[in-house]
């Protein structure tokens, strides 16, 4: 309430989100809830940044979908547009060991909430947001762009190491299921050999993104 909208207001709002025991006046809380949804979160922070940043600043493209991938010590993201901020509600005993955000971005967190947001309108330059040690699980996530879009956010837990599970059922007739996991993007070849060492089938060949996969093999022919 100093008649100016600037980074000091952002600092107060971040404290409102991260300091659950903080004492804030009712008029402060009402003023911070810019979008009027009775919750103070990353969406309100981005709205304030939109007021602070000049109108002629390029804000990229709007976003409809975003994906967060984690579980291998790295928090990564992909999106179909430009992200202005992300809020994660998390559980687990973790420590952020490396901040991979570009200059102009801030990362603030406590035991249960992680905030990432742009202070200058710059874009995320790397799909890796940060690296962490310990156990971390996302319970809820919010992503914001500069246009107030309703963004669908998906979370994908990545395996910690390469894995290839036993085929099931085994024995089978004629269809079996194979599951495997990739902690990072990798070139994958899954080949079935017969008892004479000859190639019976090549099920996968090529680059695949990190994640869990399930495929079915029909050996009837």
N, C-alpha and C positions, 0 to 999 in steps of 0.2 A: 504493500500500500504506500509506495513512495512515488506514485504517479509515473512510473517508468516500467516498461516491460523489458527485462534483460536477463542475463545469465544468472543473476542472483535469485530470480524467481524460479529458475530451473533447479537450482541448488535446494531451495526450500521444498519444492515438489518431490525431488528425489528423497529428501529426508522424510517426507510424509509417507512415502512408499516403503522405505527400508527401515525406518525407526518406528516399530510398532508401539513402543512405549512413549513416544514423543507427545508433548502436550501442545496442541495447536488450537487456536480459537476457532469457533464455529464459522465466523465470516471468512477466515483463511481457508478452511476446508471447502466452503461453498465456492469461493473464488477459484480454487485450484481445479474444481470439477468443471472444466470448460465445456465438455460435451454433454453434461447434465445427466449422466447415467448412474449417479450416486456412487461411483468408484473413481478413485484417483489412481491412474496407471499410465503406461507408456503412451497411450492415445492422447492424454491430456498434455504430456510433455511435448509431443510432436506438434500439437496445436499451438502451444506457446512458441516453439521454435519457428513455426510458420509466421507468427506475428513479428518475431525479432528479425528474421532474415529478409533481405530486400526482395521486393516483388519481382524484379527482373532476373532473379537467380533461377537457373534451370533446375527443375526438380525431378527430372527424369520421367519415366513412364509409370503409370499406375500399376498396382499389383493385385492379382486375384488369388493366386495360390503360392504358398511357400512350404518348404519341407526342411525340417531340422533332423540331422542325422548325428547320432552320438552313441557312446558305448565303448569306444576304443581309445579313450583318453583325449578325443578331439570333439569339439562341437562344430559341426559344419552346416551350411545352409545352401539351398537353391531356391530361386524364385523366378516368376515370369515377369517381374518388373523391378523397380528400385525400392529398396527398403529404407525407411527413415529411423526405425527403432524396433527393438524386440524386448519383450519382458517374459521371463521364465519363472514359474513357480516350481521349485524343486525340493526333493528330499534326498538325504544321504550325507555321508561324511566325506566332503570333497574340499579340495583347494585348487584354485585357478593358478596354474603354474606359468602360463605364457599368454599374453594378450596379443592376438593377431589382427586387431582392428587397425584400420589406417589412421593417419593423423586427421584430427577433426572429429573423431569418434571417442566416446567415453564408455567405460565399463565400470559399473558399481554393483556391489552384491553384498548380501549377508548369507546366513545359513539357509534361508528359504526362498530368496528372490534374487534374480540376476537381471540387471538392466543394461541394455546396450542402445546407444542413441547417437545421432549425428548432431554436432553443435554448429556445423558450418554448411550443411546441405550436401556434403560430399557423399559419394557412393561407396558401398562396400567393394573393395578391390580384390578380395580373396574369399573363397568359399569356406575357409577355416576361420571361425570367429575367435575361438580361444582353445587352449589345451588345459587339461585338468588332471589331477591325481586323486585317486580314491574312488568312491562310489557316488554316482549322481543319477537321479531319475527325474524326468520331467513329469510333473503332474498336470500342468496347464501352461499354455504358451499363447502369447499375443504378438502379432506383428503389425506394424503400422507403416503406411507410406505417406507421402506428402499430400494426398488427395482425400484422406478419410475413407479409403476403400474398406469394404468388409472382406478381410483376407482370410481364406481358409488355410489353416496351418496344420500340417501333419508332422508327427514325430516318428522316427524310425530308429530303433535301437540296433546298432551294428555289433557284430561278433567281435570279440577281443582277439581272435586268431583265426586262421584258415581252418575250415572244418569240412569233412565229408562224412555224412552219417551212413550207417548201414542201410542197404536197400530193404524196403518192406512192401509187401510180404516177401519172405524168402524161405523156402522156394516159392515160386510164383508161376501163374499160368493164366493169361500170357502177359499181364501188366504188372509192373512194379514201380514204386515211387522212390526217388532219390532226392535227398535234401543236402544242401551245402551252404556254407557261409563265407563271405569275403569281408575282412576288416577294412580293406582299401580297394579302390578301383584296380582291376587286374585283368590280364589276359587269361582266359579260362578255356581249357580243353577237357572235356569229359568223354572218355572213350571206353567202350565195352569190348572185351576180348573173349574169345571162346577158349576152350580148354587146350586147343592146339596153338594158342598165341596169335591167332588171326583176328583182325579187327572185325567185330560183328556189327558195331554201330558207333557213329560219332554223334553224340547227343548235343554237345555244346562246343562251339569254336569261335572265339573272338573276345573282345573287350567287354567287361561288365562292370557296372558300378557296385560299390560296396553295399552289402546287405545280405539278407537271407533269401535263398531260392529253393523252389520245389519243382521238380519235373517228373513226368511219368514217361516210362518207356514201355511201348507195346512191342513185344518180341514175337508176335504171331507170324510175321513174314521173315 
